[in-house]
Amino acid sequence: MDWTAIWLTFRLAGYTTLILLVLGLPVAYWLSATRFRGRFLIDAVVALPIILPPTVIGFYILWSLGPRSPIGRFYESLTGGTLPFSFLGILIGSVVFNLPFAVRPFTASLAMVDRRLVEASWCLGVSRFNTFRRVIIPLAWPGILTGLVLTFAHTVGEFGVVLMVGGNIPAVTRTISIVIYDDVQALDYSAAHQTSLALLTFAFIALCLTYALGRRVLPI
C-alpha cells in the first residue's frame, strides 16, 4: 500500500473535520434555534453537496480558486503559488463537500436540547457563550461526535472533488481513492484489492460507530 497517500488522506480528513467542527457548530446552532422564515434557503445551500455530482462541486471550486479569480490572485500575490493542485486547495474543496455531513447531525442534536435547560441557565446569569459551552455542548455531544465521525470517514473516501481540484500529485494531492483508481487503470488488481479492502474495513467500522452514537439523536 501507498503509505504516503494514506498519511496524506488522514491528514486531509483530520484538518477537514477540525475546520468543520469550528465552522459548522455556529451554523448548526443558528439553524437549530432560528425562527427565520428563510431558513429553508440556508438548509438547501448546506445540503447541496449531497445531491450535486462531485465533479460539479469540484469545477466551481476550481473556478473560484483559480489564478484568474479574486481569491486566486490574492493568494498568488501573498505566496507566489496557486490554490488548485495544492494541499490547501483540496482542503478547501473537502470542507465545502463535507459541510452537510457535519452540519446536519450537529443541527439535529442541538435541536433536541431542552430549551428549558438553556433558559434556566440564562436566568441564573450564565452568559450565552458559557451556556453553549457548559450546557448545550455536553447534552448534544453524541450528535456532534456522529457528525465528526461521518465527516472524517467521508473525507477518507473522497475522489471526484479531490481529483478535480488537486489532480494526482504524489505526496501533495494523491489520496487513497486516487491510488485505487491508478491501480485499476494499471490493471494491478491485487494492489487495488488490498487498498480497497482496507478502506472498506475502515468505512464499516466508522458506520458502526456512527449508528451506535446516532441512537441518541435524530436520524440524519
C-alpha atoms as a printed R data frame, in Angstrom:
    type eleno elety resid chain resno       x      y       z
1   ATOM     1    CA   MET     A     1   0.000  0.000   0.000
2   ATOM     2    CA   ASP     A     2   0.989  3.598  -0.616
3   ATOM     3    CA   TRP     A     3   1.649  4.827   2.921
4   ATOM     4    CA   THR     A     4   2.397  8.355   1.733
5   ATOM     5    CA   ALA     A     5  -1.093  8.552   0.221
6   ATOM     6    CA   ILE     A     6  -2.603  7.061   3.379
7   ATOM     7    CA   TRP     A     7  -0.889  9.652   5.565
8   ATOM     8    CA   LEU     A     8  -1.966 12.445   3.217
9   ATOM     9    CA   THR     A     9  -5.564 11.195   3.236
10  ATOM    10    CA   PHE     A    10  -5.803 11.009   7.011
11  ATOM    11    CA   ARG     A    11  -4.164 14.413   7.349
12  ATOM    12    CA   LEU     A    12  -6.732 15.850   4.947
13  ATOM    13    CA   ALA     A    13  -9.568 14.160   6.852
14  ATOM    14    CA   GLY     A    14  -8.258 15.401  10.198
15  ATOM    15    CA   TYR     A    15  -7.948 19.021   9.081
16  ATOM    16    CA   THR     A    16 -11.350 18.919   7.374
17  ATOM    17    CA   THR     A    17 -13.013 17.540  10.495
18  ATOM    18    CA   LEU     A    18 -11.388 20.123  12.745
19  ATOM    19    CA   ILE     A    19 -12.343 23.036  10.476
20  ATOM    20    CA   LEU     A    20 -15.952 21.858  10.195
21  ATOM    21    CA   LEU     A    21 -16.156 21.469  13.959
22  ATOM    22    CA   VAL     A    22 -15.167 25.121  14.359
23  ATOM    23    CA   LEU     A    23 -17.225 26.481  11.454
24  ATOM    24    CA   GLY     A    24 -20.111 24.026  11.470
25  ATOM    25    CA   LEU     A    25 -21.168 24.308  15.107
26  ATOM    26    CA   PRO     A    26 -22.161 28.006  14.951
27  ATOM    27    CA   VAL     A    27 -24.074 27.393  11.704
28  ATOM    28    CA   ALA     A    28 -25.818 24.349  13.183
29  ATOM    29    CA   TYR     A    29 -26.696 26.205  16.380
30  ATOM    30    CA   TRP     A    30 -28.213 29.041  14.386
31  ATOM    31    CA   LEU     A    31 -30.207 26.595  12.249
32  ATOM    32    CA   SER     A    32 -31.475 24.765  15.333
33  ATOM    33    CA   ALA     A    33 -32.598 27.924  17.132
34  ATOM    34    CA   THR     A    34 -33.602 30.430  14.466
35  ATOM    35    CA   ARG     A    35 -37.174 31.354  13.563
36  ATOM    36    CA   PHE     A    36 -36.092 32.999  10.339
37  ATOM    37    CA   ARG     A    37 -38.634 32.160   7.628
38  ATOM    38    CA   GLY     A    38 -35.936 31.859   5.011
39  ATOM    39    CA   ARG     A    39 -34.101 29.162   6.929
40  ATOM    40    CA   PHE     A    40 -35.015 26.643   4.239
41  ATOM    41    CA   LEU     A    41 -32.703 28.501   1.856
42  ATOM    42    CA   ILE     A    42 -29.728 28.029   4.198
43  ATOM    43    CA   ASP     A    43 -30.718 24.390   4.702
44  ATOM    44    CA   ALA     A    44 -30.758 23.929   0.938
45  ATOM    45    CA   VAL     A    45 -27.323 25.518   0.487
46  ATOM    46    CA   VAL     A    46 -25.854 23.318   3.236
47  ATOM    47    CA   ALA     A    47 -27.378 20.169   1.730
48  ATOM    48    CA   LEU     A    48 -26.374 20.882  -1.890
49  ATOM    49    CA   PRO     A    49 -23.163 18.773  -1.806
50  ATOM    50    CA   ILE     A    50 -25.261 15.703  -1.006
51  ATOM    51    CA   ILE     A    51 -27.096 15.760  -4.341
52  ATOM    52    CA   LEU     A    52 -24.653 17.546  -6.642
53  ATOM    53    CA   PRO     A    53 -22.113 15.409  -8.523
54  ATOM    54    CA   PRO     A    54 -18.607 15.830  -7.061
55  ATOM    55    CA   THR     A    55 -17.389 16.941 -10.490
56  ATOM    56    CA   VAL     A    56 -19.802 19.896 -10.442
57  ATOM    57    CA   ILE     A    57 -18.672 20.966  -6.983
58  ATOM    58    CA   GLY     A    58 -15.050 20.437  -7.960
59  ATOM    59    CA   PHE     A    59 -15.460 22.504 -11.109
60  ATOM    60    CA   TYR     A    60 -16.919 25.502  -9.286
61  ATOM    61    CA   ILE     A    61 -14.315 25.290  -6.526
62  ATOM    62    CA   LEU     A    62 -11.602 25.113  -9.185
63  ATOM    63    CA   TRP     A    63 -13.143 28.100 -10.980
64  ATOM    64    CA   SER     A    64 -13.444 30.169  -7.776
65  ATOM    65    CA   LEU     A    65  -9.886 29.391  -6.612
66  ATOM    66    CA   GLY     A    66  -8.127 29.584  -9.964
67  ATOM    67    CA   PRO     A    67  -5.408 32.143 -10.786
68  ATOM    68    CA   ARG     A    68  -7.927 34.351 -12.622
69  ATOM    69    CA   SER     A    69 -10.332 34.557  -9.674
70  ATOM    70    CA   PRO     A    70 -10.059 37.274  -6.987
71  ATOM    71    CA   ILE     A    71  -9.251 34.656  -4.355
72  ATOM    72    CA   GLY     A    72  -6.657 33.012  -6.565
73  ATOM    73    CA   ARG     A    73  -4.988 36.306  -7.468
74  ATOM    74    CA   PHE     A    74  -4.891 37.378  -3.817
75  ATOM    75    CA   TYR     A    75  -3.364 34.061  -2.742
76  ATOM    76    CA   GLU     A    76  -0.797 34.197  -5.535
77  ATOM    77    CA   SER     A    77   0.207 37.744  -4.554
78  ATOM    78    CA   LEU     A    78   0.810 36.568  -0.983
79  ATOM    79    CA   THR     A    79   2.544 33.256  -1.569
80  ATOM    80    CA   GLY     A    80   3.552 33.135  -5.212
81  ATOM    81    CA   GLY     A    81   1.720 29.820  -5.573
82  ATOM    82    CA   THR     A    82  -1.725 28.695  -6.670
83  ATOM    83    CA   LEU     A    83  -4.556 27.058  -4.744
84  ATOM    84    CA   PRO     A    84  -5.564 24.498  -7.382
85  ATOM    85    CA   PHE     A    85  -3.361 21.391  -7.397
86  ATOM    86    CA   SER     A    86  -2.172 22.054  -3.844
87  ATOM    87    CA   PHE     A    87  -2.977 20.517  -0.468
88  ATOM    88    CA   LEU     A    88  -4.670 23.737   0.656
89  ATOM    89    CA   GLY     A    89  -6.824 23.645  -2.450
90  ATOM    90    CA   ILE     A    90  -8.115 20.127  -1.828
91  ATOM    91    CA   LEU     A    91  -8.620 21.026   1.837
92  ATOM    92    CA   ILE     A    92 -10.933 23.890   0.842
93  ATOM    93    CA   GLY     A    93 -12.765 21.584  -1.549
94  ATOM    94    CA   SER     A    94 -13.062 18.938   1.126
95  ATOM    95    CA   VAL     A    95 -14.525 21.394   3.644
96  ATOM    96    CA   VAL     A    96 -17.170 22.531   1.150
97  ATOM    97    CA   PHE     A    97 -18.003 18.988   0.029
98  ATOM    98    CA   ASN     A    98 -18.332 17.653   3.585
99  ATOM    99    CA   LEU     A    99 -20.323 20.570   5.013
100 ATOM   100    CA   PRO     A   100 -23.671 18.713   5.201
101 ATOM   101    CA   PHE     A   101 -22.107 15.634   6.776
102 ATOM   102    CA   ALA     A   102 -21.100 17.779   9.752
103 ATOM   103    CA   VAL     A   103 -23.824 20.419   9.952
104 ATOM   104    CA   ARG     A   104 -26.861 18.156   9.589
105 ATOM   105    CA   PRO     A   105 -26.003 15.841  12.538
106 ATOM   106    CA   PHE     A   106 -24.902 18.871  14.570
107 ATOM   107    CA   THR     A   107 -28.225 20.607  13.897
108 ATOM   108    CA   ALA     A   108 -30.331 17.539  14.702
109 ATOM   109    CA   SER     A   109 -28.544 17.042  18.010
110 ATOM   110    CA   LEU     A   110 -28.625 20.706  19.027
111 ATOM   111    CA   ALA     A   111 -32.344 20.913  18.208
112 ATOM   112    CA   MET     A   112 -33.058 18.133  20.726
113 ATOM   113    CA   VAL     A   113 -31.541 20.016  23.669
114 ATOM   114    CA   ASP     A   114 -34.325 21.018  26.083
115 ATOM   115    CA   ARG     A   115 -34.742 24.776  25.725
116 ATOM   116    CA   ARG     A   116 -35.911 24.982  29.345
117 ATOM   117    CA   LEU     A   117 -32.440 23.997  30.487
118 ATOM   118    CA   VAL     A   118 -30.899 26.661  28.288
119 ATOM   119    CA   GLU     A   119 -33.303 29.332  29.540
120 ATOM   120    CA   ALA     A   120 -32.725 28.273  33.143
121 ATOM   121    CA   SER     A   121 -29.010 28.770  32.632
122 ATOM   122    CA   TRP     A   122 -29.644 32.263  31.237
123 ATOM   123    CA   CYS     A   123 -31.895 33.092  34.202
124 ATOM   124    CA   LEU     A   124 -29.084 32.117  36.568
125 ATOM   125    CA   GLY     A   125 -26.902 34.731  34.949
126 ATOM   126    CA   VAL     A   126 -24.744 32.437  32.816
127 ATOM   127    CA   SER     A   127 -23.685 34.077  29.563
128 ATOM   128    CA   ARG     A   128 -24.836 32.702  26.228
129 ATOM   129    CA   PHE     A   129 -21.328 31.533  25.366
130 ATOM   130    CA   ASN     A   130 -20.850 29.725  28.688
131 ATOM   131    CA   THR     A   131 -24.339 28.234  28.397
132 ATOM   132    CA   PHE     A   132 -23.425 26.923  24.971
133 ATOM   133    CA   ARG     A   133 -20.130 25.547  26.277
134 ATOM   134    CA   ARG     A   134 -21.315 24.103  29.601
135 ATOM   135    CA   VAL     A   135 -24.932 23.108  28.915
136 ATOM   136    CA   ILE     A   136 -25.671 22.717  25.207
137 ATOM   137    CA   ILE     A   137 -22.445 21.061  24.038
138 ATOM   138    CA   PRO     A   138 -22.438 18.309  26.733
139 ATOM   139    CA   LEU     A   139 -26.096 17.482  26.017
140 ATOM   140    CA   ALA     A   140 -25.625 17.467  22.248
141 ATOM   141    CA   TRP     A   141 -22.248 15.750  22.266
142 ATOM   142    CA   PRO     A   142 -23.372 12.349  20.852
143 ATOM   143    CA   GLY     A   143 -24.743 14.052  17.732
144 ATOM   144    CA   ILE     A   144 -21.697 16.261  17.408
145 ATOM   145    CA   LEU     A   145 -19.437 13.225  17.625
146 ATOM   146    CA   THR     A   146 -21.581 11.482  14.993
147 ATOM   147    CA   GLY     A   147 -21.032 14.410  12.646
148 ATOM   148    CA   LEU     A   148 -17.302 14.342  13.257
149 ATOM   149    CA   VAL     A   149 -17.050 10.611  12.552
150 ATOM   150    CA   LEU     A   150 -19.137 10.953   9.382
151 ATOM   151    CA   THR     A   151 -17.054 13.881   8.175
152 ATOM   152    CA   PHE     A   152 -13.753 12.114   8.774
153 ATOM   153    CA   ALA     A   153 -14.897  8.871   7.148
154 ATOM   154    CA   HIS     A   154 -16.444 10.608   4.146
155 ATOM   155    CA   THR     A   155 -13.285 12.650   3.571
156 ATOM   156    CA   VAL     A   156 -11.161  9.500   3.572
157 ATOM   157    CA   GLY     A   157 -13.223  8.138   0.672
158 ATOM   158    CA   GLU     A   158 -13.356 11.327  -1.438
159 ATOM   159    CA   PHE     A   159 -12.443 11.030  -5.092
160 ATOM   160    CA   GLY     A   160 -14.201 13.401  -7.507
161 ATOM   161    CA   VAL     A   161 -13.636 16.705  -5.735
162 ATOM   162    CA   VAL     A   162 -10.031 15.858  -4.863
163 ATOM   163    CA   LEU     A   163  -9.238 14.832  -8.443
164 ATOM   164    CA   MET     A   164 -10.908 17.924  -9.933
165 ATOM   165    CA   VAL     A   165  -9.273 20.429  -7.577
166 ATOM   166    CA   GLY     A   166  -5.960 18.728  -6.826
167 ATOM   167    CA   GLY     A   167  -5.202 16.385  -9.675
168 ATOM   168    CA   ASN     A   168  -2.893 13.466  -8.960
169 ATOM   169    CA   ILE     A   169   0.345 14.793  -7.479
170 ATOM   170    CA   PRO     A   170   2.248 12.305  -5.250
171 ATOM   171    CA   ALA     A   171   2.710 13.465  -1.646
172 ATOM   172    CA   VAL     A   172   0.643 16.602  -2.379
173 ATOM   173    CA   THR     A   173  -2.857 15.676  -3.594
174 ATOM   174    CA   ARG     A   174  -2.714 11.920  -4.273
175 ATOM   175    CA   THR     A   175  -5.122 10.350  -1.781
176 ATOM   176    CA   ILE     A   176  -6.105  6.716  -1.169
177 ATOM   177    CA   SER     A   177  -9.059  6.785  -3.570
178 ATOM   178    CA   ILE     A   178  -6.854  8.099  -6.369
179 ATOM   179    CA   VAL     A   179  -4.293  5.363  -5.645
180 ATOM   180    CA   ILE     A   180  -7.035  2.755  -6.113
181 ATOM   181    CA   TYR     A   181  -8.086  4.380  -9.389
182 ATOM   182    CA   ASP     A   182  -4.488  4.377 -10.625
183 ATOM   183    CA   ASP     A   183  -4.038  0.722  -9.682
184 ATOM   184    CA   VAL     A   184  -7.165 -0.259 -11.615
185 ATOM   185    CA   GLN     A   185  -6.050  1.787 -14.616
186 ATOM   186    CA   ALA     A   186  -2.710 -0.042 -14.499
187 ATOM   187    CA   LEU     A   187  -4.551 -3.402 -14.220
188 ATOM   188    CA   ASP     A   188  -2.874 -4.008 -10.864
189 ATOM   189    CA   TYR     A   189  -5.973 -5.540  -9.312
190 ATOM   190    CA   SER     A   190  -4.077 -7.115  -6.439
191 ATOM   191    CA   ALA     A   191  -2.895 -3.744  -5.142
192 ATOM   192    CA   ALA     A   192  -6.322 -2.193  -5.792
193 ATOM   193    CA   HIS     A   193  -7.990 -5.004  -3.851
194 ATOM   194    CA   GLN     A   194  -5.627 -4.641  -0.897
195 ATOM   195    CA   THR     A   195  -6.193 -0.889  -0.587
196 ATOM   196    CA   SER     A   196  -9.932 -1.177  -1.258
197 ATOM   197    CA   LEU     A   197 -10.309 -3.838   1.443
198 ATOM   198    CA   ALA     A   198  -8.564 -1.598   3.970
199 ATOM   199    CA   LEU     A   199 -10.859  1.287   3.016
200 ATOM   200    CA   LEU     A   200 -13.932 -0.949   3.200
201 ATOM   201    CA   THR     A   201 -12.973 -2.112   6.690
202 ATOM   202    CA   PHE     A   202 -12.431  1.457   7.837
203 ATOM   203    CA   ALA     A   203 -15.787  2.566   6.380
204 ATOM   204    CA   PHE     A   204 -17.636 -0.319   8.082
205 ATOM   205    CA   ILE     A   205 -16.121  0.500  11.469
206 ATOM   206    CA   ALA     A   206 -16.930  4.198  11.022
207 ATOM   207    CA   LEU     A   207 -20.553  3.418  10.141
208 ATOM   208    CA   CYS     A   208 -20.946  1.094  13.109
209 ATOM   209    CA   LEU     A   209 -19.655  3.845  15.377
210 ATOM   210    CA   THR     A   210 -21.936  6.401  13.708
211 ATOM   211    CA   TYR     A   211 -25.071  4.283  14.147
212 ATOM   212    CA   ALA     A   212 -24.143  3.443  17.729
213 ATOM   213    CA   LEU     A   213 -23.853  7.154  18.522
214 ATOM   214    CA   GLY     A   214 -26.850  8.089  16.360
215 ATOM   215    CA   ARG     A   215 -29.272  6.104  18.506
216 ATOM   216    CA   ARG     A   216 -29.300  9.073  20.872
217 ATOM   217    CA   VAL     A   217 -30.069 11.704  18.225
218 ATOM   218    CA   LEU     A   218 -32.479 12.243  15.384
219 ATOM   219    CA   PRO     A   219 -31.850 10.324  12.157
220 ATOM   220    CA   ILE     A   220 -29.534 12.208   9.812
